[in-house]
Amino acid sequence: MSGGGSGARDLELFLDMMAAERGASVNTLAAYRRDLEQVAGFLVKKGESLRAASAENLQAYMARLTKRDMAASTAARHVSSVKQFFKFLQAEGLREDNPARQLKRPRLQRPLPKLLSFDETERLIAAAYGLPQDSDKQADNRLRAICLIEVLYATGLRVSELVSLPRRAARGERRMLIVRGKGGRERMVPLSEPALRALADWRAKVPETEAFLFPARGKSGHLTRQRFAQILQNLAVAAGLAPARISPHVLRHAFATHLLEHGADLRTVQHILGHADISTTQIYTHIMEARKKALLDEAHPLAALENLPSSEDLPKG
């Protein structure tokens, strides 16, 4: 490693601490080593050792990473490596100050969630209705699958909220579900006609002594998130969709985006989804914008601009 013997010893001590006290994995330790050796190489050219790095040169190093068009996630990891290292040096008394204190992590752009089209969602729901019902067990599993997918797509519930719904949540002809979400906050969520019918059909099969709408024998007493994910994967196969694209959260995304596409306002969708901050809900407007752009690129008569003749190809005069 560049940057002198003390820098190498400091790095080894830091990595030993991360392994022993923080339980860092082999891959994480390798990433720390790689990042800090790159910093050390940069500092040597500036006439500084790694231990003696100035705040100005650390800022210059991060600016250099930005100019190299490094992915924000990779740059953020570099910042984290440097911050952890100099925090360690300060804690061990190897430096009095922390020159990395003011370094800022780049803002990571939230990736757009996976999404199903309206037609694909309908195929997935149809697959539940098409499940076999040759035995009592098959018939019950079919009704449960229909209820799960109809309610999820009608309400956009979080998967944990869905599988733990109490049996009483579906009583009577009430067109609303009262859902207890994150932080114990309750919200009212409207139900569609198909969801109401599916709830009534499935609830009739659940004994009144059961606490949950989707009871199971496990520790929680209700269907697990993992089991529901498996049910969706099986429905995806039956619907001719790639199972890797399908999950309970993907259906929640589909619900929200389809609502907005059909004219629902953002505040209403925020309330139904149970988002505390509307900025979380705004991700769906970005999805719609990306989808509209893709459609425009495919369908607009001027989309294939690269095929248009250049000015040199046009006749003169």
C-alpha positions in Angstrom: 0.0 0.0 0.0 1.2 3.5 -0.8 1.5 6.2 1.9 4.2 4.8 4.2 4.5 2.2 6.9 2.3 4.0 9.5 -0.5 4.2 7.0 -0.3 0.5 6.3 -0.3 -0.3 10.0 -3.2 2.0 10.6 -5.2 0.3 7.9 -4.5 -3.2 9.2 -5.5 -2.1 12.7 -8.7 -0.6 11.4 -9.6 -3.7 9.4 -8.9 -5.9 12.4 -11.3 -3.8 14.5 -14.0 -4.0 11.8 -13.7 -7.7 11.7 -13.5 -8.4 15.4 -15.9 -5.7 16.8 -18.3 -5.1 13.9 -18.3 -8.5 12.4 -17.6 -7.1 8.9 -17.7 -9.8 6.2 -14.7 -10.7 4.0 -16.2 -8.7 1.1 -16.8 -5.6 3.2 -13.3 -5.7 4.5 -11.9 -6.0 1.0 -14.0 -3.0 -0.1 -12.7 -0.9 2.9 -9.1 -1.9 2.0 -9.6 -1.0 -1.7 -11.2 2.3 -1.0 -8.7 3.4 1.6 -5.7 2.3 -0.5 -7.0 4.5 -3.3 -7.3 7.4 -0.9 -3.8 6.8 0.3 -2.4 6.8 -3.3 -4.1 10.1 -3.9 -2.8 11.7 -0.7 0.8 10.6 -1.5 0.7 12.7 -4.7 -0.4 15.6 -2.5 2.5 15.1 -0.1 0.4 13.7 2.8 0.2 10.3 4.5 -3.1 8.6 5.1 -3.0 9.3 8.9 -2.1 13.0 8.3 -4.7 13.7 5.7 -6.2 17.2 5.7 -9.9 17.9 5.3 -9.2 19.9 2.1 -7.4 16.9 0.4 -10.2 14.5 1.5 -12.7 16.9 -0.1 -10.6 17.1 -3.2 -10.5 13.3 -3.4 -14.3 13.1 -3.2 -14.6 15.8 -5.8 -12.3 13.7 -8.1 -14.6 10.7 -7.7 -17.6 12.8 -8.7 -15.8 14.0 -11.9 -15.1 10.4 -12.8 -18.9 9.8 -13.1 -18.7 7.2 -10.4 -22.0 5.7 -9.4 -23.5 7.5 -6.4 -23.7 4.2 -4.5 -20.0 3.6 -5.0 -19.1 7.1 -4.1 -21.2 6.8 -0.9 -19.3 3.7 0.0 -16.0 5.5 -0.4 -17.3 8.3 1.9 -18.4 5.7 4.5 -15.0 4.0 4.4 -13.1 7.2 4.9 -15.4 8.4 7.7 -15.2 5.1 9.5 -11.4 5.0 9.2 -10.8 8.5 10.6 -13.3 8.0 13.4 -11.3 4.9 14.3 -8.0 6.9 14.3 -9.5 9.5 16.6 -11.0 7.0 19.0 -7.6 5.2 19.2 -5.8 8.5 19.9 -3.9 8.3 16.6 -5.3 11.7 15.6 -6.8 14.5 17.7 -9.3 15.6 15.1 -11.4 13.9 12.4 -10.8 15.5 9.0 -13.6 13.4 7.4 -16.3 14.8 9.7 -17.6 17.3 7.1 -17.7 14.8 4.2 -21.2 14.4 2.8 -22.5 11.3 1.3 -24.0 11.7 -2.2 -27.8 11.5 -2.4 -28.7 8.1 -3.7 -31.5 8.2 -6.3 -34.2 5.8 -5.3 -34.7 3.2 -8.0 -38.1 3.0 -9.6 -40.0 -0.1 -8.3 -40.9 -3.0 -10.5 -44.4 -2.7 -12.0 -47.1 -4.7 -13.6 -49.3 -3.4 -16.4 -53.1 -3.5 -15.9 -53.4 -6.5 -18.3 -50.7 -8.4 -16.5 -52.4 -7.8 -13.1 -55.7 -9.1 -14.6 -53.9 -12.2 -15.8 -52.5 -12.8 -12.3 -55.9 -12.4 -10.7 -57.5 -14.7 -13.3 -54.9 -17.3 -12.5 -56.2 -17.4 -8.9 -59.8 -18.0 -10.1 -58.5 -20.8 -12.4 -56.9 -22.8 -9.6 -58.2 -26.4 -9.3 -61.0 -27.2 -6.8 -61.3 -31.0 -7.1 -61.0 -31.5 -3.4 -62.2 -29.6 -0.3 -58.6 -28.5 0.4 -58.0 -27.3 -3.2 -61.3 -25.4 -3.1 -60.3 -23.7 0.2 -56.8 -22.8 -1.1 -58.4 -21.4 -4.2 -60.8 -19.1 -2.2 -57.9 -18.0 0.0 -55.7 -17.2 -3.0 -58.6 -15.2 -4.6 -59.2 -13.3 -1.4 -55.5 -12.5 -0.8 -54.9 -11.1 -4.3 -58.3 -9.3 -4.7 -57.9 -7.6 -1.4 -54.2 -6.7 -2.0 -54.9 -5.2 -5.4 -58.0 -3.4 -4.2 -56.3 -1.8 -1.2 -52.5 -1.7 -1.7 -52.0 -3.0 1.8 -48.5 -3.8 3.0 -48.0 -7.6 3.0 -47.6 -7.6 6.8 -50.9 -5.7 7.1 -52.7 -8.1 4.7 -51.6 -11.5 6.2 -52.3 -10.3 9.8 -55.8 -8.9 9.1 -58.1 -9.9 12.0 -61.1 -12.0 11.1 -63.4 -9.2 12.3 -61.9 -6.8 9.7 -64.2 -8.4 7.1 -67.5 -8.6 9.0 -70.8 -7.4 7.6 -71.3 -5.5 4.4 -68.9 -2.7 5.3 -67.1 -1.4 2.2 -64.1 -0.3 4.2 -61.3 -2.0 6.0 -59.8 -0.5 9.1 -56.1 -1.2 8.9 -53.5 -0.8 11.7 -50.3 0.1 10.0 -46.8 1.3 10.9 -46.5 3.0 14.3 -49.9 1.6 15.3 -51.7 4.2 13.1 -55.1 3.2 11.8 -56.5 4.1 8.5 -59.7 3.3 6.5 -59.2 1.7 3.1 -62.1 1.3 0.6 -62.9 -2.1 -0.9 -63.9 -2.9 -4.5 -66.8 -5.2 -5.3 -64.6 -8.1 -6.3 -62.7 -7.8 -3.0 -65.9 -7.6 -1.0 -67.2 -10.8 -2.6 -63.8 -12.6 -2.2 -63.8 -11.6 1.5 -67.3 -12.9 2.1 -66.5 -16.2 0.4 -63.3 -16.8 2.2 -64.5 -15.5 5.6 -67.3 -18.1 5.5 -64.6 -20.8 5.5 -62.8 -19.4 8.6 -64.1 -20.6 11.9 -65.4 -17.9 14.2 -62.9 -18.9 16.9 -60.0 -17.9 14.7 -58.4 -14.5 15.5 -57.0 -13.9 12.0 -58.6 -13.8 8.6 -55.8 -16.0 7.1 -55.0 -18.3 10.0 -52.1 -20.7 10.0 -50.4 -23.2 12.4 -47.2 -21.3 12.7 -45.9 -19.2 15.7 -47.6 -16.0 14.5 -51.0 -17.7 14.1 -51.5 -16.3 10.6 -50.2 -16.8 7.1 -46.6 -15.8 6.7 -45.3 -13.3 4.2 -43.0 -15.9 2.8 -45.9 -18.3 2.2 -48.0 -15.6 0.5 -45.0 -14.8 -1.7 -44.9 -18.4 -2.7 -48.6 -18.4 -3.6 -48.0 -15.3 -5.8 -45.0 -17.0 -7.5 -47.2 -20.0 -8.3 -49.9 -17.8 -9.7 -47.3 -16.0 -11.9 -46.3 -19.3 -13.4 -49.9 -20.1 -14.1 -50.5 -16.7 -15.7 -47.4 -17.0 -17.9 -45.5 -14.2 -16.1 -41.9 -14.4 -14.9 -42.0 -15.3 -11.2 -39.0 -13.0 -10.5 -41.2 -10.0 -11.4 -44.0 -10.9 -9.0 -44.1 -10.2 -5.2 -46.7 -8.7 -2.8 -44.9 -5.4 -2.9 -45.0 -5.3 -6.7 -48.8 -5.6 -6.5 -48.9 -2.8 -4.0 -46.9 -0.7 -6.5 -49.4 -1.7 -9.3 -52.3 -0.7 -7.2 -50.9 2.8 -6.5 -49.8 3.4 -10.1 -53.0 2.2 -11.7 -55.0 4.5 -9.3 -53.0 7.5 -10.3 -53.3 6.6 -14.0 -57.1 6.6 -13.6 -57.2 10.0 -12.0 -56.8 9.6 -8.3 -55.0 12.5 -6.6 -51.7 11.9 -4.8 -53.0 12.8 -1.3 -55.7 10.1 -1.5 -53.2 7.5 -2.6 -50.9 8.6 0.2 -53.7 8.0 2.7 -54.7 4.7 1.3 -51.1 3.4 1.3 -50.5 4.6 4.8 -47.4 6.7 3.8 -46.5 9.2 6.6 -44.7 11.5 4.1 -46.1 12.3 0.6 -42.5 12.3 -0.8 -42.7 8.5 -0.5 -45.9 8.4 -2.6 -44.4 10.7 -5.2 -42.2 7.9 -6.5 -45.3 6.7 -8.4 -45.5 10.0 -10.4 -41.9 9.3 -11.5 -43.0 5.8 -12.6 -45.8 7.3 -14.7 -43.5 9.9 -16.2 -41.0 7.2 -17.1 -43.7 5.0 -18.6 -45.1 7.9 -20.7 -41.7 8.7 -22.0 -41.2 5.1 -23.0 -44.5 5.0 -24.8 -43.7 8.3 -26.6 -40.3 6.9 -27.7 -42.0 3.9 -29.1 -45.1 5.4 -30.7 -44.4 9.0 -31.6 -43.8 9.6 -35.3 -40.6 11.5 -34.6 -39.3 8.9 -32.2 -36.8 7.4 -34.7 -34.9 10.7 -35.2 -31.7 8.8 -36.0 -33.4 7.7 -39.2 -34.1 11.2 -40.4 -31.8 12.6 -43.2 -29.2 15.1 -42.1 -29.0 18.6 -43.6 -26.2 17.4 -45.9 -28.6 14.7 -47.4 -31.3 17.3 -48.2 -31.5 18.7 -51.7 -30.0 22.1 -52.1 -32.0 25.2 -53.4 
